[in-house]
C-alpha cells in the first residue's frame, strides 16, 4: 500500500511534505510564451519518506504511530490529495474499501461516523482527525471533513 513513488514537475524548493501541508503552493508551469522562462525540475518522492517524516514529528501520539488503520488511512488520503486525475484510479477505489470517503458535489468528504467505525478506537480517531487538521489535509465541514486538494501538475504515481 505505501510502496509507491510520486513524480511531478516543480520548482527547486518543492517537496512533497511542504506541498501536502500547504507550506508551499504548487504552481503548474504557465502556458504560452513565458513558459520557456520558467525553470521546473523533475521531482520524485516516495510515500514512505513522507510517512516516516510525519510519524517522526514531535507530539505525534503513539496511538497513531502504532495504528495500522491510521497508517492505511493516511496513505489513501495522501493519494486522494495529490491528484484529482487519479481519483478513479486509486483513491476512490481505496476509499470504497475503507468505506470512509464520499464525493459531494465537487468535494471529497471523509465521513466522521464512518471514520470512527473504521478506526474502532475513538481516542485514536480523534487524535487522527486532529493530526490531519493540523497538517492541513482536511477541514471540518458540518458533521464531516472536507479533503483539501493539493493537485500536482504532470503527476505520475507508480509502484516501486
N, C-alpha and C positions, 0 to 999 in steps of 0.2 A: 504493500500500500504506500509506503513512504520512500520507496526506492526509485525515484524518478528525477530527471533534471529539467530545468526550465531555461530556455534560451530566448533572448529578445535583443532588440537593438536599442541602445540607450546612451545617455551621456556617461562620461567617465566616472562621475560621482555616484551613479545609481547603484544601489544594492537592493536585493530582494526584500530584506527586512525593512529598510528605510521606506521603500515604496508601500509595502503592506501596512506599515504603521503610520502612513501618511506624513512622515517627516520629510519626504521628497515626493514631489508630484511628477509622475512620468509624463513627459511631453512628447507625443509622437512626432516624428520628423515632419516638418511642414512640406506641403506640396508646392509646386510652381518653381520659379527660377531661383528663389532663395534657398531651396533645399540643398544645393551644391555647396553653400557656405556653412552649413551646419555639420558638425562633426559628431557622428554616432559610432559607437563601438559594438561589436558583438559581445553580448554579456551572457554569462552562464552561471547558474547556481543549482545546487542540488537541494532538494527539500530537506534532507536530513540535516544539512548545515543550518538551515533556518530553524528547524525544530529544536536542534541542540542549543542554539543561541537563546530561543525563547525559554526553554526549560532551565537554562543556567542563570536567568535574571534573578537578582536578589529579591526575595519576597514571594517567589512563586511557591504556593503551598505544596507540601509533599503529597497531599491528596490528589493533586493534578499531575505531578511528576510521575507518580506510580499508578496512574489510572489509564489502562489501555483504551477504555471507552473515550476518554477525553483526547488522547493522542490521535485516535482514529477520527474523531470529530474535527480536530484542528487540521488534520491532513485534508479532509474533504472540504472544509471551509476555505482553506488556502487555495485549493484548486478552483473553487467557485468564485473566489475574489479576483483571481488573476486574469481571467479572460472570458468575457461573455460569449465569445465564439466557441468556447469549449463546453458550454453548458450542457448540451445534449450528449456530447461525447463522454464526459467524465462526471462532473459534479451532480447533475440531475439524477443520473442513474445511481450514483453512490448515495445521493440523498434519499432515493427511493428505498435503498437497502436500509439506511438508518431510520427512515420514516420521520425525519425531522424537518426537512425543508419543503416549502411551498412557494409557488410563484403566484404573486398577487399583483395584477396589473403589470407594470414594468419592473417590479421589485421582487427580489427573492427574500423570503422571510423564514426565520427559524422559529418554530413553534415552542413557546415556553413549556407548555404542558407536555408535548412530545419529547422535549429535551430531558425533562425530569424523569419521564418513563424510560428513556434510553439510558441515561446515566445510572439509574437505580440507586443513587446516593444523593440525597437532597443537598447536603452540605457541599459536596464536590460540584454539583450542578451550579449552585450559587457562586462558588469560587471560580468556576469556569466561565460563567457569564461575566463576572467582574473582570477577569483576566482579558476576555475578548473585547469588552467595552474599553478598558484601559489601553489596550493595544490598537484601538480604533478600527476594529474589524467589523463590529456590529454596533448598532444604536437601538435603544429601546423605542418601540413603536407600539403603543397601546398595550396589549397583552402579549406581544411577540417581540421579535428582534429583527430589524432590517439589516441585511448584509450590505456593507458599504463597498461599492465596486472599486476595484483598482485595476482597470484594464491596461495591459501592456500591448504595445504595437508589435506586429510581426512575431507573435509568441509561438514557440514550438515546445510542446511538452512531450517528453519521451522517457521511457523506462530505461534505467541504466543496465 
